[in-house]
């Protein structure tokens, strides 16, 4: 750098991290789950270990196994669980585990048998492990104790097999109580027929009802109630990316201007029902998760019904196949799958729209665990002129609303934060940003700065470069960070780029195509592609 160059460097904790101004006299120019028997022993962890090439291969083979049928209360012999092997070759179960919901050493079976190719295999328990009443679950784990498949039964009478019955998967992939037991062969599901009282006439208006007796099958026919389509099913989430047991839900909303008692109401799916209690105030959205209801929403399709205390149909929805990681949302005109999973909050359904929200988000590149992080999107705009409302997902199960939000991350890691916006003019949009949380990455002490620039090398200008340094104690991911030399000239740093502590990165002109002028110039680095 020439002696007469004047360099000013500033570092901020928001989007704009560093601004460098260069002044020289030269004129030349260049260019990121009650048991019958209770046994308490050491627990078996089902935490997935660090993926290696070997574990990935084994888990891939195990992933082609699935639970198919179980008998928890046999008329004779042992309890058993059946699995199906979709691998094109016989599969050795050695090393894996079949567990009940306690997942302890004494309640987990370590099978050593082989399942034929595209065939069925049975694992038996000697003794009483699976509950006959109160419900239980069966979990299939691979040798690394990764959860491969799970079935929950006994949530209510419709999902509780009794002596002489099995709980089996039918051709549609739905679990049903069956009077036909098909141990070790393809399932033949013969559903139990039970009497059910169906009321005709109003459901909540105090009118007289006439009751008839019908048979109950997987599709229950209810007469519509006076609340029909006033309390509606608003959103269902059948197939989360994570644990189905923890995250599946059904959500309802009161669209009336009155407070409605839902005590005695039921939510049905094809496998059972859950009885509600309490009230819904006008406009209130209420979500019910699987860990509370024990309703197992089918990934290959299901029908959800909401009925009142007189069993009058209030609302229903059918889906044919779940989109993994997406929820099914009620809109004004139809139902749509959406990436925005909004449990207990208004639905956000993205529509194809040529008009896009202009995102302007200020946020720090990193922070320490326990430190408050402020993210500001209030400068974002809708080209149609509408007012924006925001919903944030911080990537650690927490959510928030508002244009400017605050959040504290408890543990280190790289968090992908998603913000959804809806405009009063109908425009919708979504944006993702990343924040690195780690020791030494305090918002108050940004660790990335421009340390050197070389605007006028001897010889070819391709040797011009910009150098940045990491003065923190943790690696910083710089995916999609941007280096700018003007309003239009910018270089987007490739995904996967990270800078280790106490090291530098050099960006040469021949890679960035950025022209460092020899006169008055400016170099800026941003922690997002603005």
DOMAR-263148 format. One record per residue (C-alpha): residue number from 1; chain; x, y, z. Coordinates in steps of 0.5 Angstrom, whole numbers, plus 500, padded with zeros to 3 digits. Layout:
<rs>
  nr kette  xx  yy  zz
 NUM     A   X   Y   Z
...
</rs>
This chain:
<rs>
  nr kette  xx  yy  zz
   1     A 500 500 500
   2     A 503 507 498
   3     A 505 512 504
   4     A 500 517 502
   5     A 494 512 502
   6     A 489 514 508
   7     A 485 508 511
   8     A 479 508 515
   9     A 476 501 518
  10     A 469 501 522
  11     A 466 494 524
  12     A 459 494 526
  13     A 455 488 530
  14     A 449 488 525
  15     A 449 487 517
  16     A 454 492 515
  17     A 460 489 519
  18     A 466 493 516
  19     A 467 499 512
  20     A 474 501 509
  21     A 475 508 505
  22     A 481 509 501
  23     A 484 515 498
  24     A 490 516 494
  25     A 493 521 489
  26     A 494 516 483
  27     A 489 516 477
  28     A 490 510 474
  29     A 484 505 474
  30     A 483 497 475
  31     A 476 493 475
  32     A 453 461 509
  33     A 412 415 550
  34     A 401 404 564
  35     A 405 398 564
  36     A 403 391 566
  37     A 410 390 569
  38     A 415 396 571
  39     A 422 395 570
  40     A 427 400 571
  41     A 434 399 569
  42     A 439 403 565
  43     A 436 407 559
  44     A 439 406 552
  45     A 440 413 549
  46     A 437 413 542
  47     A 441 419 540
  48     A 444 419 533
  49     A 451 419 533
  50     A 456 423 529
  51     A 455 420 521
  52     A 461 416 518
  53     A 461 413 512
  54     A 460 406 515
  55     A 454 408 520
  56     A 451 412 514
  57     A 451 405 510
  58     A 448 401 515
  59     A 443 406 517
  60     A 441 406 510
  61     A 440 399 510
  62     A 436 399 516
  63     A 431 404 513
  64     A 428 399 509
  65     A 425 396 515
  66     A 418 398 517
  67     A 414 395 523
  68     A 408 391 520
  69     A 404 388 526
  70     A 404 386 533
  71     A 400 382 538
  72     A 400 385 545
  73     A 395 380 549
  74     A 396 373 545
  75     A 391 368 547
  76     A 397 363 547
  77     A 404 364 547
  78     A 408 370 547
  79     A 407 377 545
  80     A 410 379 538
  81     A 412 384 533
  82     A 413 383 526
  83     A 417 387 521
  84     A 417 388 513
  85     A 424 388 509
  86     A 423 392 503
  87     A 431 390 501
  88     A 432 386 495
  89     A 436 381 499
  90     A 435 378 506
  91     A 437 382 512
  92     A 440 380 518
  93     A 437 384 525
  94     A 443 382 529
  95     A 445 389 533
  96     A 439 392 532
  97     A 433 393 538
  98     A 426 392 538
  99     A 423 396 545
 100     A 417 398 548
 101     A 416 405 550
 102     A 421 405 556
 103     A 427 403 552
 104     A 431 400 558
 105     A 436 395 557
 106     A 431 390 560
 107     A 425 392 555
 108     A 429 392 549
 109     A 430 385 545
 110     A 436 384 541
 111     A 434 380 535
 112     A 439 375 531
 113     A 434 373 526
 114     A 434 374 519
 115     A 428 377 515
 116     A 427 374 507
 117     A 428 379 502
 118     A 421 383 501
 119     A 419 379 506
 120     A 416 379 514
 121     A 420 377 520
 122     A 417 376 527
 123     A 421 378 534
 124     A 418 375 540
 125     A 418 377 548
 126     A 418 372 553
 127     A 414 375 558
 128     A 410 381 559
 129     A 413 387 556
 130     A 407 390 552
 131     A 402 393 555
 132     A 395 390 554
 133     A 391 397 557
 134     A 393 404 558
 135     A 397 404 551
 136     A 404 403 549
 137     A 409 404 543
 138     A 414 399 539
 139     A 420 402 537
 140     A 425 399 532
 141     A 432 402 532
 142     A 438 400 528
 143     A 445 398 531
 144     A 447 405 533
 145     A 440 406 536
 146     A 437 411 531
 147     A 430 410 531
 148     A 427 407 524
 149     A 420 406 525
 150     A 415 407 531
 151     A 408 405 532
 152     A 403 407 538
 153     A 397 404 540
 154     A 392 404 546
 155     A 390 411 545
 156     A 383 410 546
 157     A 378 404 544
 158     A 379 404 537
 159     A 386 403 537
 160     A 387 398 543
 161     A 387 391 541
 162     A 385 386 546
 163     A 386 378 547
 164     A 385 375 540
 165     A 386 381 536
 166     A 393 384 533
 167     A 394 391 531
 168     A 396 391 524
 169     A 398 396 518
 170     A 393 396 512
 171     A 394 397 505
 172     A 394 404 506
 173     A 399 404 511
 174     A 394 406 516
 175     A 394 402 523
 176     A 388 398 525
 177     A 385 393 530
 178     A 384 387 526
 179     A 381 380 528
 180     A 385 377 523
 181     A 392 375 525
 182     A 397 374 520
 183     A 404 372 523
 184     A 410 372 519
 185     A 406 373 512
 186     A 402 379 509
 187     A 397 383 513
 188     A 390 381 512
 189     A 386 387 516
 190     A 379 385 518
 191     A 377 391 522
 192     A 373 391 529
 193     A 365 393 528
 194     A 363 397 534
 195     A 356 400 535
 196     A 356 408 535
 197     A 351 413 536
 198     A 350 418 531
 199     A 345 424 532
 200     A 341 427 527
 201     A 339 434 528
 202     A 342 440 531
 203     A 348 440 535
 204     A 349 446 539
 205     A 343 450 539
 206     A 338 446 544
 207     A 334 443 539
 208     A 331 435 539
 209     A 336 430 536
 210     A 334 423 534
 211     A 339 418 535
 212     A 340 412 531
 213     A 345 406 531
 214     A 350 405 525
 215     A 356 401 525
 216     A 363 404 525
 217     A 369 403 520
 218     A 375 407 518
 219     A 370 412 515
 220     A 365 415 521
 221     A 359 418 518
 222     A 356 424 522
 223     A 350 429 521
 224     A 352 436 520
 225     A 351 440 526
 226     A 349 447 527
 227     A 357 449 528
 228     A 358 446 521
 229     A 364 450 518
 230     A 364 455 524
 231     A 369 452 528
 232     A 374 449 523
 233     A 380 445 522
 234     A 385 450 521
 235     A 392 446 520
 236     A 394 439 520
 237     A 402 437 521
 238     A 402 429 519
 239     A 410 428 517
 240     A 415 433 521
 241     A 422 433 519
 242     A 424 431 526
 243     A 420 427 531
 244     A 413 425 529
 245     A 411 423 536
 246     A 413 430 539
 247     A 411 435 533
 248     A 405 432 529
 249     A 399 436 531
 250     A 392 438 529
 251     A 389 445 530
 252     A 382 449 530
 253     A 380 456 530
 254     A 374 459 532
 255     A 371 464 526
 256     A 365 466 530
 257     A 364 472 534
 258     A 362 468 540
 259     A 366 464 545
 260     A 364 457 544
 261     A 365 451 549
 262     A 368 445 546
 263     A 368 440 552
 264     A 366 433 550
 265     A 368 435 542
 266     A 372 430 539
 267     A 377 430 533
 268     A 377 424 530
 269     A 382 421 525
 270     A 382 414 521
 271     A 385 411 527
 272     A 382 414 533
 273     A 379 420 537
 274     A 381 425 542
 275     A 376 429 547
 276     A 377 436 547
 277     A 375 441 553
 278     A 375 448 555
 279     A 373 454 551
 280     A 375 458 544
 281     A 374 465 544
 282     A 373 469 538
 283     A 378 468 533
 284     A 382 463 538
 285     A 387 458 534
 286     A 388 452 539
 287     A 393 447 537
 288     A 393 439 539
 289     A 400 436 539
 290     A 400 428 538
 291     A 404 427 545
 292     A 397 430 548
 293     A 392 427 543
 294     A 396 420 541
 295     A 393 421 534
 296     A 397 418 529
 297     A 396 422 523
 298     A 398 417 517
 299     A 403 420 512
 300     A 400 416 506
 301     A 393 420 507
 302     A 388 421 513
 303     A 381 424 514
 304     A 381 429 520
 305     A 374 430 523
 306     A 371 435 528
 307     A 365 433 532
 308     A 361 437 537
 309     A 359 433 544
 310     A 352 431 540
 311     A 357 428 535
 312     A 355 433 530
 313     A 360 434 524
 314     A 363 441 525
 315     A 369 440 520
 316     A 373 435 516
 317     A 379 435 512
 318     A 382 429 507
 319     A 389 429 505
 320     A 392 423 500
 321     A 399 424 502
 322     A 403 428 507
 323     A 409 433 505
 324     A 415 431 509
 325     A 416 438 513
 326     A 410 441 511
 327     A 403 443 514
 328     A 396 442 511
 329     A 393 449 511
 330     A 386 452 511
 331     A 385 458 506
 332     A 379 462 504
 333     A 378 458 498
 334     A 382 451 499
 335     A 387 447 503
 336     A 394 448 501
 337     A 401 445 503
 338     A 406 450 506
 339     A 413 450 508
 340     A 411 455 514
 341     A 409 451 520
 342     A 405 455 524
 343     A 402 452 531
 344     A 397 456 534
 345     A 399 462 530
 346     A 395 464 523
 347     A 397 460 517
 348     A 402 463 512
 349     A 401 460 505
 350     A 406 462 500
 351     A 403 463 493
 352     A 406 464 486
 353     A 407 471 485
 354     A 411 475 481
 355     A 411 481 486
 356     A 417 479 491
 357     A 418 483 498
 358     A 424 487 498
 359     A 428 484 504
 360     A 432 489 508
 361     A 435 485 515
 362     A 440 487 520
 363     A 443 482 524
 364     A 449 480 527
 365     A 454 475 524
 366     A 455 471 531
 367     A 453 472 538
 368     A 455 468 544
 369     A 451 463 548
 370     A 446 466 552
 371     A 447 473 549
 372     A 441 477 546
 373     A 441 478 539
 374     A 437 483 536
 375     A 434 482 528
 376     A 431 488 525
 377     A 427 487 518
 378     A 423 493 519
 379     A 426 496 513
 380     A 423 491 508
 381     A 418 493 504
 382     A 412 490 499
 383     A 412 493 492
 384     A 405 493 492
 385     A 405 498 498
 386     A 402 494 503
 387     A 404 493 511
 388     A 408 487 513
 389     A 407 483 518
 390     A 412 478 520
 391     A 413 471 523
 392     A 420 468 525
 393     A 423 461 526
 394     A 429 461 530
 395     A 431 454 528
 396     A 431 452 535
 397     A 424 451 536
 398     A 422 458 538
 399     A 418 463 534
 400     A 416 470 535
 401     A 413 476 531
 402     A 414 483 529
 403     A 419 487 525
 404     A 424 487 530
 405     A 425 481 534
 406     A 430 479 540
 407     A 432 472 542
 408     A 437 468 546
 409     A 440 462 543
 410     A 442 457 549
 411     A 447 453 545
 412     A 453 454 540
 413     A 451 452 533
 414     A 450 455 526
 415     A 442 457 526
 416     A 438 458 520
 417     A 433 463 522
 418     A 427 463 517
 419     A 422 470 517
 420     A 415 469 513
 421     A 412 476 511
 422     A 405 477 509
 423     A 402 484 506
 424     A 396 487 507
 425     A 396 488 499
 426     A 397 480 499
 427     A 404 479 498
 428     A 408 474 501
 429     A 415 472 502
 430     A 420 468 506
 431     A 427 469 507
 432     A 433 465 511
 433     A 439 468 514
 434     A 444 464 519
 435     A 447 466 525
 436     A 453 463 528
 437     A 453 462 536
 438     A 459 460 540
 439     A 464 463 545
 440     A 468 469 543
 441     A 463 471 538
 442     A 460 476 542
 443     A 455 481 538
 444     A 459 487 542
 445     A 465 484 539
 446     A 465 482 532
 447     A 471 478 530
 448     A 471 479 522
 449     A 474 485 519
 450     A 478 487 513
 451     A 485 487 515
 452     A 488 489 508
 453     A 487 491 501
 454     A 492 491 495
 455     A 489 496 490
 456     A 495 498 485
 457     A 500 492 485
 458     A 506 492 480
 459     A 504 488 474
 460     A 497 485 472
 461     A 491 488 476
 462     A 489 481 477
 463     A 493 481 483
 464     A 489 486 487
 465     A 486 483 493
 466     A 482 484 499
 467     A 484 480 506
 468     A 479 479 512
 469     A 481 476 519
 470     A 478 472 524
 471     A 480 475 531
 472     A 475 471 535
 473     A 476 464 538
 474     A 471 460 534
 475     A 470 459 526
 476     A 465 463 523
 477     A 461 461 517
 478     A 461 466 511
 479     A 456 463 506
 480     A 453 468 502
 481     A 457 474 505
 482     A 458 479 500
 483     A 464 484 499
 484     A 462 490 495
 485     A 466 495 492
 486     A 460 499 489
 487     A 452 499 489
 488     A 453 494 483
 489     A 459 491 484
 490     A 459 485 489
 491     A 462 478 490
 492     A 458 473 494
 493     A 462 468 498
 494     A 461 461 496
 495     A 457 456 501
 496     A 462 452 505
 497     A 467 458 506
 498     A 469 458 513
 499     A 475 462 517
 500     A 478 459 523
 501     A 480 463 529
 502     A 486 467 528
 503     A 487 466 521
 504     A 486 470 514
 505     A 482 469 508
 506     A 485 473 501
 507     A 480 474 496
 508     A 483 476 489
 509     A 480 480 483
 510     A 481 474 479
 511     A 476 470 483
 512     A 472 476 485
 513     A 472 480 479
 514     A 472 486 483
 515     A 475 492 481
 516     A 479 496 486
 517     A 480 503 484
 518     A 486 507 485
 519     A 483 513 486
 520     A 477 514 492
 521     A 474 508 493
 522     A 470 504 498
 523     A 470 496 500
 524     A 465 493 505
 525     A 463 486 507
 526     A 456 484 509
 527     A 454 478 513
 528     A 448 477 508
 529     A 447 477 500
 530     A 443 484 501
</rs>
